[in-house]
Amino acid sequence: MGVVSFDEYKGRAMMVIANSPDDRFPFKFGLKKAKLAVEHIEDIKKWVKEQEAVQASLNADSPDESA
């Protein structure tokens, strides 16, 4: 999972999601984008599932590098 923290940018609250505490490029967003994400959470979940299937298919089609 990730690491969630909170920050501020120009006086505005920000949520920060990182892969680890030392992540150089965490995902940062404010209230407006958070509301948008919450509003479309089912679409995001659907997209993630579809993309995971695409990646799994690509990985299955690639030659085995251990041979």
Residue, then its C-alpha position, 0 to 999 in steps of 0.5 A: m500500500g502507500v503512505v498518506s500524508f498531508d501538506e499545504y501549497k499556497g495556503r491550500a490543503m493537499m493530500v499526498i500519497a506516496n509509494s514509500p516515505d522516501d518516494r521522490f514523486p508522490f501523488k499530490f492533490g487538493l480538495k477540488k481534485a479529491k472531490l472529482a476522484v470521489e465522484h468518479i471512484e467507480d470509473i477509476k476502479k473499472w479503469v484500473k481493473e481493465q488496465e491490469a487485465v491489459q498488462a497481464s495479457l501483455n506479460a503473458d504474450s512476452p517471451d520468457e526471459s529466464a529461458 
